[in-house]
Amino acid sequence: MMFKQYLQVTKPGIIFGNLISVIGGFLLASKGSIDYPLFIYTLVGVSLVVASGCVFNNYIDRDIDRKMERTKNRVLVKGLISPAVSLVYATLLGIAGFMLLWFGANPLACWLGVMGFVVYVGVYSLYMKRHSVYGTLIGSLSGAAPPVIGYCAVTGEFDSGAAILLAIFSLW
Protein backbone atom coordinates (compact mmCIF):
# COMPACT_ATOMS: atom_id res chain seq x y z
CA MET A 1 0.00 0.00 0.00
CA MET A 2 2.78 2.47 0.83
CA PHE A 3 4.40 1.83 -2.56
CA LYS A 4 1.26 3.09 -4.28
CA GLN A 5 1.31 6.34 -2.30
CA TYR A 6 4.96 6.97 -3.07
CA LEU A 7 4.27 6.31 -6.73
CA GLN A 8 1.16 8.53 -6.84
CA VAL A 9 2.94 11.54 -5.34
CA THR A 10 5.42 11.46 -8.26
CA LYS A 11 2.58 11.97 -10.79
CA PRO A 12 3.34 9.01 -13.12
CA GLY A 13 1.28 10.50 -15.96
CA ILE A 14 3.47 13.59 -16.03
CA ILE A 15 6.61 11.42 -15.95
CA PHE A 16 5.31 9.32 -18.85
CA GLY A 17 4.43 12.37 -20.92
CA ASN A 18 7.88 13.82 -20.38
CA LEU A 19 9.55 10.53 -21.32
CA ILE A 20 7.84 10.56 -24.70
CA SER A 21 9.51 13.88 -25.50
CA VAL A 22 12.88 12.68 -24.11
CA ILE A 23 12.68 9.70 -26.46
CA GLY A 24 11.86 12.00 -29.38
CA GLY A 25 14.84 14.26 -28.71
CA PHE A 26 17.13 11.28 -28.15
CA LEU A 27 16.08 9.51 -31.37
CA LEU A 28 16.34 12.72 -33.37
CA ALA A 29 19.95 13.19 -32.31
CA SER A 30 20.80 9.47 -32.61
CA LYS A 31 20.08 9.42 -36.35
CA GLY A 32 19.36 5.69 -36.26
CA SER A 33 22.35 4.64 -34.14
CA ILE A 34 21.11 4.16 -30.58
CA ASP A 35 23.49 3.83 -27.64
CA TYR A 36 21.21 1.73 -25.43
CA PRO A 37 23.01 2.23 -22.10
CA LEU A 38 22.99 6.01 -22.71
CA PHE A 39 19.31 5.76 -23.64
CA ILE A 40 18.44 3.96 -20.39
CA TYR A 41 20.54 6.30 -18.20
CA THR A 42 18.88 9.30 -19.84
CA LEU A 43 15.34 7.95 -19.47
CA VAL A 44 15.78 6.89 -15.86
CA GLY A 45 17.65 10.08 -14.96
CA VAL A 46 14.97 12.33 -16.43
CA SER A 47 12.23 10.19 -14.85
CA LEU A 48 13.76 10.66 -11.42
CA VAL A 49 14.26 14.41 -11.88
CA VAL A 50 10.68 14.88 -13.09
CA ALA A 51 9.42 12.72 -10.22
CA SER A 52 11.37 14.87 -7.79
CA GLY A 53 9.89 18.05 -9.24
CA CYS A 54 6.39 16.59 -9.00
CA VAL A 55 6.84 15.62 -5.36
CA PHE A 56 8.15 19.11 -4.56
CA ASN A 57 5.17 20.55 -6.45
CA ASN A 58 2.78 18.39 -4.40
CA TYR A 59 4.48 19.65 -1.23
CA ILE A 60 4.27 23.30 -2.32
CA ASP A 61 0.64 23.06 -3.47
CA ARG A 62 -0.79 21.03 -0.60
CA ASP A 63 -2.63 24.07 0.77
CA ILE A 64 -4.41 24.89 -2.49
CA ASP A 65 -4.82 21.22 -3.45
CA ARG A 66 -6.96 20.83 -0.33
CA LYS A 67 -9.47 23.35 -1.76
CA MET A 68 -9.81 21.98 -5.29
CA GLU A 69 -12.14 19.13 -6.19
CA ARG A 70 -9.65 17.65 -8.68
CA THR A 71 -6.72 17.65 -6.23
CA LYS A 72 -8.31 17.23 -2.79
CA ASN A 73 -7.49 13.50 -2.67
CA ARG A 74 -3.77 13.81 -3.34
CA VAL A 75 -1.43 11.86 -1.09
CA LEU A 76 -0.07 14.84 0.86
CA VAL A 77 -3.48 16.47 1.27
CA LYS A 78 -4.86 13.26 2.78
CA GLY A 79 -1.85 12.91 5.08
CA LEU A 80 -0.80 9.54 3.64
CA ILE A 81 2.79 10.80 3.42
CA SER A 82 4.00 13.50 5.80
CA PRO A 83 5.31 16.78 4.39
CA ALA A 84 8.74 16.14 5.95
CA VAL A 85 8.99 12.67 4.41
CA SER A 86 7.90 14.05 1.03
CA LEU A 87 10.74 16.59 1.13
CA VAL A 88 13.29 13.86 1.86
CA TYR A 89 11.79 11.66 -0.86
CA ALA A 90 11.82 14.49 -3.42
CA THR A 91 15.42 15.34 -2.55
CA LEU A 92 16.60 11.74 -2.90
CA LEU A 93 14.80 11.34 -6.22
CA GLY A 94 16.41 14.53 -7.51
CA ILE A 95 19.92 13.62 -6.37
CA ALA A 96 19.64 10.18 -7.97
CA GLY A 97 18.29 11.64 -11.22
CA PHE A 98 20.90 14.36 -11.50
CA MET A 99 23.69 11.87 -10.75
CA LEU A 100 22.42 9.50 -13.44
CA LEU A 101 22.29 12.31 -15.96
CA TRP A 102 25.75 13.60 -15.01
CA PHE A 103 27.56 10.25 -14.91
CA GLY A 104 25.38 8.18 -17.26
CA ALA A 105 24.75 10.79 -19.95
CA ASN A 106 26.88 13.95 -19.70
CA PRO A 107 27.16 17.14 -17.65
CA LEU A 108 25.21 19.17 -20.22
CA ALA A 109 22.22 16.84 -19.95
CA CYS A 110 22.42 17.19 -16.18
CA TRP A 111 22.61 21.00 -16.27
CA LEU A 112 19.63 21.13 -18.62
CA GLY A 113 17.79 18.98 -16.10
CA VAL A 114 18.79 21.36 -13.32
CA MET A 115 17.54 24.34 -15.32
CA GLY A 116 14.20 22.67 -16.09
CA PHE A 117 13.85 21.63 -12.45
CA VAL A 118 14.62 25.13 -11.13
CA VAL A 119 12.12 26.71 -13.53
CA TYR A 120 9.41 24.19 -12.59
CA VAL A 121 9.91 24.07 -8.84
CA GLY A 122 11.52 27.41 -8.07
CA VAL A 123 9.93 29.78 -10.54
CA TYR A 124 6.65 28.16 -11.60
CA SER A 125 5.51 26.22 -8.51
CA LEU A 126 6.77 28.56 -5.81
CA TYR A 127 5.88 31.87 -7.42
CA MET A 128 4.38 32.21 -10.90
CA LYS A 129 1.51 29.74 -10.48
CA ARG A 130 0.05 31.80 -7.64
CA HIS A 131 1.03 35.32 -8.64
CA SER A 132 0.92 35.70 -12.40
CA VAL A 133 -1.26 34.91 -15.37
CA TYR A 134 1.98 34.12 -17.19
CA GLY A 135 2.77 31.11 -15.01
CA THR A 136 2.00 28.59 -17.73
CA LEU A 137 4.18 30.47 -20.21
CA ILE A 138 7.15 30.33 -17.83
CA GLY A 139 6.32 26.75 -16.91
CA SER A 140 6.53 25.80 -20.59
CA LEU A 141 10.29 26.28 -20.39
CA SER A 142 10.53 23.40 -17.94
CA GLY A 143 8.31 21.32 -20.22
CA ALA A 144 10.69 22.02 -23.08
CA ALA A 145 13.69 20.67 -21.17
CA PRO A 146 13.08 16.88 -21.57
CA PRO A 147 13.38 16.66 -25.38
CA VAL A 148 16.43 18.92 -25.26
CA ILE A 149 17.97 16.72 -22.54
CA GLY A 150 17.37 13.66 -24.72
CA TYR A 151 18.93 15.39 -27.70
CA CYS A 152 21.95 16.75 -25.80
CA ALA A 153 22.53 13.42 -24.04
CA VAL A 154 23.43 12.10 -27.49
CA THR A 155 25.24 15.10 -28.97
CA GLY A 156 26.94 16.40 -25.85
CA GLU A 157 26.42 19.95 -27.08
CA PHE A 158 23.72 22.58 -27.31
CA ASP A 159 23.64 23.15 -31.06
CA SER A 160 21.08 24.59 -33.46
CA GLY A 161 19.05 21.36 -33.30
CA ALA A 162 18.77 21.68 -29.53
CA ALA A 163 17.81 25.36 -29.85
CA ILE A 164 15.09 24.52 -32.38
CA LEU A 165 13.71 21.79 -30.09
CA LEU A 166 13.69 24.22 -27.18
CA ALA A 167 11.85 26.84 -29.25
CA ILE A 168 9.28 24.37 -30.60
CA PHE A 169 8.46 22.87 -27.21
CA SER A 170 8.46 26.25 -25.43
CA LEU A 171 6.11 27.86 -27.92
CA TRP A 172 3.91 24.83 -28.56
URCOR-V56511 format. One record per residue. RES is the residue in one letter. SS is DSSP state (@ for helix, = for strand, . for the rest). OMEGA is omega in radians with two decimals (none if undefined). D_FIRST is the distance of its C-alpha to the first C-alpha in Angstrom with 1 decimal. Layout:
# URCOR-V56511
RES&SS&OMEGA&D_FIRST, RES&SS&OMEGA&D_FIRST
This chain:
# URCOR-V56511
M&.&-3.14&0.0, M&@&3.14&3.8, F&@&-3.12&5.4, K&@&-3.13&5.4, Q&@&3.12&6.9, Y&@&3.06&9.1, L&@&-3.11&10.2, Q&@&-3.08&11.0, V&.&3.10&13.1, T&.&-3.13&15.1, K&.&-3.08&16.3, P&@&3.11&16.3, G&@&3.10&19.2, I&@&3.10&21.3, I&@&-3.12&20.7, F&@&3.12&21.7, G&@&3.11&24.7, N&@&-3.14&25.9, L&@&3.10&25.6, I&@&-3.14&28.0, S&@&3.05&30.6, V&@&-3.14&30.1, I&@&3.12&30.9, G&@&3.12&33.9, G&@&-3.14&35.3, F&@&-3.11&34.8, L&@&3.09&36.5, L&@&-3.12&39.3, A&@&-3.09&40.2, S&@&3.13&39.8, K&.&3.06&42.6, G&.&3.13&41.5, S&.&-3.02&41.1, I&.&3.00&37.4, D&.&-3.00&36.5, Y&@&3.06&33.2, P&@&3.09&32.0, L&@&3.12&32.9, F&@&-3.12&31.1, I&@&3.12&27.8, Y&@&-3.12&28.2, T&@&-3.14&28.9, L&@&-3.12&26.0, V&@&3.12&23.4, G&@&3.13&25.2, V&@&3.11&25.4, S&@&-3.11&21.8, L&@&3.12&20.8, V&@&3.11&23.5, V&@&3.10&22.5, A&@&3.11&18.8, S&@&3.12&20.3, G&@&3.13&22.6, C&@&3.11&19.9, V&@&3.07&17.9, F&@&3.12&21.3, N&@&3.08&22.2, N&@&3.11&19.1, Y&@&-3.09&20.2, I&@&-3.03&23.8, D&.&-3.03&23.3, R&@&3.12&21.1, D&@&3.14&24.2, I&@&3.08&25.4, D&@&3.14&22.0, R&.&-3.03&22.0, K&.&-3.06&25.3, M&.&-3.14&24.6, E&.&-3.08&23.5, R&.&-3.00&21.9, T&.&-3.02&19.9, K&.&3.14&19.3, N&.&3.11&15.7, R&.&-3.02&14.7, V&.&-3.11&12.0, L&.&3.12&14.9, V&.&-3.12&16.9, K&.&3.12&14.4, G&.&-3.13&14.0, L&.&2.98&10.2, I&.&-3.12&11.7, S&.&3.08&15.2, P&@&-3.13&18.1, A&@&3.13&19.3, V&@&3.14&16.1, S&@&3.10&16.2, L&@&3.09&19.8, V&@&-3.14&19.3, Y&@&3.13&16.6, A&@&-3.14&19.0, T&@&-3.14&21.9, L&@&3.08&20.5, L&@&-3.13&19.7, G&@&3.13&23.2, I&@&-3.14&25.0, A&@&-3.13&23.5, G&@&3.13&24.4, F&@&3.11&27.8, M&@&3.10&28.6, L&@&3.11&27.8, L&@&-3.12&30.1, W&@&-3.03&32.8, F&@&-3.11&33.0, G&@&3.11&31.8, A&@&3.08&33.6, N&.&-3.11&36.1, P&@&3.13&36.6, L&@&3.11&37.6, A&@&3.12&34.3, C&@&-3.12&32.6, W&@&3.06&34.9, L&@&3.05&34.3, G&@&3.11&30.6, V&@&-3.13&31.4, M&@&3.11&33.7, G&@&3.13&31.2, F&@&-3.13&28.5, V&@&3.11&31.1, V&@&-3.09&32.3, Y&@&-3.06&28.8, V&@&-3.02&27.5, G&@&-3.06&30.8, V&@&-3.07&33.1, Y&@&-3.03&31.2, S&@&-3.07&28.1, L&@&-3.03&29.9, Y&@&-2.94&33.2, M&@&-3.09&34.3, K&@&-3.06&31.6, R&@&-2.98&32.7, H&@&-3.06&36.4, S&.&3.05&37.8, V&.&-3.13&38.2, Y&.&-3.11&38.3, G&@&-3.12&34.6, T&@&3.11&33.7, L&@&3.11&36.8, I&@&3.12&35.9, G&@&3.14&32.3, S&@&3.09&33.6, L&@&3.10&34.8, S&@&3.09&31.3, G&@&3.11&30.5, A&@&-3.09&33.6, A&@&-3.05&32.6, P&@&3.11&30.4, P&@&3.12&33.2, V&@&3.06&35.6, I&@&3.12&33.3, G&@&3.14&33.2, Y&@&-3.08&36.9, C&@&3.03&37.8, A&@&-3.14&35.6, V&@&-3.01&38.1, T&@&-3.09&41.3, G&.&3.12&40.8, E&.&3.08&42.8, F&.&-3.09&42.6, D&.&-3.10&45.4, S&@&3.09&46.6, G&@&3.11&43.9, A&@&3.14&41.2, A&@&3.12&43.0, I&@&3.08&43.3, L&@&3.13&39.6, L&@&-3.13&38.9, A&@&-3.12&41.4, I&@&-3.08&40.2, F&@&3.09&36.5, S&@&-3.05&37.5, L&@&-3.07&39.9, W&.&none&38.0
